[in-house]
Each structure stands twice: as structure tokens, then as C-alpha cells.
Amino acid sequence: MLLIVGTVPIKDLPLTIGEARVVGDLLVVNDYNISCTQGTASMINAAVKTTEYLNINKPQVLIAGDIGEGKGSREIYKYLIKI
């Protein structure tokens, strides 16, 4: 299983875990639509496209919103410490 962990610049995006897929120009994780224009979302988009090409399981992602305040990063670290 491929797990990608990171933050995205969406202030109120809670800690979200799920399979990533691409629909049009958006990255979709559970019910959240995320623009694939920068950072973690771009990396996830590339991983999804690669797994599709290789015909293997799509990546699982662990993401949280963070606009530079560190809140999302802290949520991710707390979750990873618990598992």
C-alpha cells in the first residue's frame, strides 16, 4: 500500500484519510475536492496517475488543511504517533 501524508492549503479541511482519485482537474479524497495545483495535492495527483498507468492500487492519503499556522501538521503528527 502506498500512503502519502501531507497538508493542503485549505483552512478548514479536517484530518482526512482515504483513497485518492482524480476527477477532471480535482483531487478527490472521500467527499473533499482539492485543487491539484501545488504541493501535496500535485504529488498525490502524480501518484494517482502513475498507479493508474501501472494498473496497481491507488494511493491512500492522510491529509489535513494547513494555511501556514501548523494546525494541520500537528493533527497529522498526533495521528501518526497514535497508530
Backbone hydrogen bonds in HBPLUS format (Angstrom, degrees):
<---DONOR---> <-ACCEPTOR-->    atom                        ^
c    i                          cat <-CA-CA->   ^        H-A-AA   ^      H-
h    n   atom  resd res      DA  || num        DHA   H-A  angle D-A-AA Bond
n    s   type  num  typ     dist DA aas  dist angle  dist       angle   num
A0060-GLN N   A0002-LEU O   2.80 MM  58  6.04 166.1  1.82 175.3 170.8     1
A0004-ILE N   A0060-GLN O   2.90 MM  56  6.38 156.4  1.96 153.9 160.1     2
A0062-LEU N   A0004-ILE O   2.90 MM  58  6.27 153.7  1.97 158.0 161.2     3
A0006-GLY N   A0062-LEU O   3.09 MM  56  6.61 155.0  2.16 157.4 162.5     4
A0008-VAL N   A0064-ALA O   3.04 MM  56  6.31 149.7  2.14 142.4 149.1     5
A0010-ILE N   A0008-VAL O   2.76 MM   2  5.70 139.4  1.93 108.6  96.3     6
A0066-ASP N   A0008-VAL O   2.89 MM  58  5.92 154.8  1.95 152.0 155.5     7
A0013-LEU N   A0010-ILE O   3.33 MM   3  5.67 174.1  2.34 118.9 119.6     8
A0065-GLY N   A0013-LEU O   2.89 MM  52  4.44 163.0  1.92 136.0 133.1     9
A0016-THR N   A0063-ILE O   2.79 MM  47  5.34 164.2  1.81 163.2 166.4    10
A0063-ILE N   A0016-THR O   2.93 MM  47  5.34 161.5  1.96 155.7 159.2    11
A0018-GLY N   A0061-VAL O   3.09 MM  43  5.56 151.1  2.18 146.6 154.5    12
A0061-VAL N   A0018-GLY O   2.77 MM  43  5.56 160.1  1.81 156.8 162.3    13
A0020-ALA N   A0059-PRO O   3.06 MM  39  6.02 170.2  2.07 173.5 171.3    14
A0021-ARG N   A0028-VAL O   3.04 MM   7  5.29 144.5  2.17 143.0 153.4    15
A0028-VAL N   A0021-ARG O   2.75 MM   7  5.29 172.1  1.75 164.2 164.6    16
A0023-VAL N   A0026-LEU O   2.88 MM   3  5.35 161.3  1.92 157.0 162.6    17
A0026-LEU N   A0023-VAL O   3.01 MM   3  5.35 164.4  2.03 128.8 131.4    18
A0027-LEU N   A0034-ILE O   2.78 MM   7  5.00 178.4  1.78 157.7 157.4    19
A0034-ILE N   A0027-LEU O   2.76 MM   7  5.00 160.0  1.80 152.9 158.7    20
A0029-VAL N   A0032-TYR O   3.04 MM   3  5.35 157.4  2.09 149.6 155.8    21
A0032-TYR N   A0029-VAL O   2.92 MM   3  5.35 165.8  1.94 135.4 136.5    22
A0042-SER N   A0038-GLN O   3.34 MM   4  5.20 154.5  2.41 111.9 115.2    23
A0042-SER N   A0039-GLY O   3.09 MM   3  5.45 121.8  2.44 105.9 119.7    24
A0043-MET N   A0039-GLY O   3.11 MM   4  6.46 156.9  2.17 152.5 159.6    25
A0044-ILE N   A0040-THR O   2.88 MM   4  6.16 159.4  1.93 155.6 161.3    26
A0045-ASN N   A0041-ALA O   2.90 MM   4  6.05 158.6  1.95 144.6 150.9    27
A0046-ALA N   A0042-SER O   2.98 MM   4  6.23 160.2  2.02 148.8 153.2    28
A0047-ALA N   A0043-MET O   2.98 MM   4  6.24 153.5  2.05 145.1 152.7    29
A0048-VAL N   A0044-ILE O   2.84 MM   4  6.13 157.2  1.89 155.8 161.8    30
A0049-LYS N   A0045-ASN O   3.01 MM   4  6.28 168.7  2.02 154.4 156.9    31
A0050-THR N   A0046-ALA O   2.93 MM   4  6.10 153.0  2.01 144.5 152.4    32
A0051-THR N   A0047-ALA O   2.89 MM   4  6.09 162.5  1.92 151.4 155.6    33
A0052-GLU N   A0048-VAL O   2.93 MM   4  6.15 153.1  2.00 150.7 158.5    34
A0053-TYR N   A0049-LYS O   3.01 MM   4  6.22 159.2  2.06 144.5 149.9    35
A0054-LEU N   A0050-THR O   2.92 MM   4  6.16 156.5  1.98 150.1 156.7    36
A0055-ASN N   A0051-THR O   2.86 MM   4  5.76 109.7  2.36 131.9 147.9    37
A0056-ILE N   A0051-THR O   2.99 MM   5  5.19 164.5  2.01 146.0 150.9    38
A0055-ASN N   A0052-GLU O   3.13 MM   3  4.90 147.9  2.24  95.2 104.9    39
A0074-ARG N   A0070-GLY O   2.99 MM   4  6.15 161.9  2.02 153.0 157.6    40
A0075-GLU N   A0071-LYS O   3.05 MM   4  6.33 155.8  2.11 149.5 156.1    41
A0076-ILE N   A0072-GLY O   3.03 MM   4  6.29 158.7  2.08 150.0 155.2    42
A0077-TYR N   A0073-SER O   2.95 MM   4  6.24 167.7  1.96 157.0 159.8    43
A0078-LYS N   A0074-ARG O   2.95 MM   4  6.11 165.6  1.97 152.4 156.2    44
A0079-TYR N   A0075-GLU O   3.04 MM   4  6.22 158.8  2.09 146.3 152.0    45
A0080-LEU N   A0076-ILE O   2.90 MM   4  6.17 166.1  1.92 158.8 162.3    46
A0081-ILE N   A0077-TYR O   2.97 MM   4  6.13 151.5  2.05 149.9 157.2    47
A0082-LYS N   A0078-LYS O   3.26 MM   4  6.46 145.4  2.39 140.9 149.0    48
A0082-LYS N   A0079-TYR O   3.09 MM   3  5.27 125.2  2.41  99.2 112.9    49
A0083-ILE N   A0079-TYR O   3.23 MM   4  6.59 144.4  2.37 150.3 159.4    50
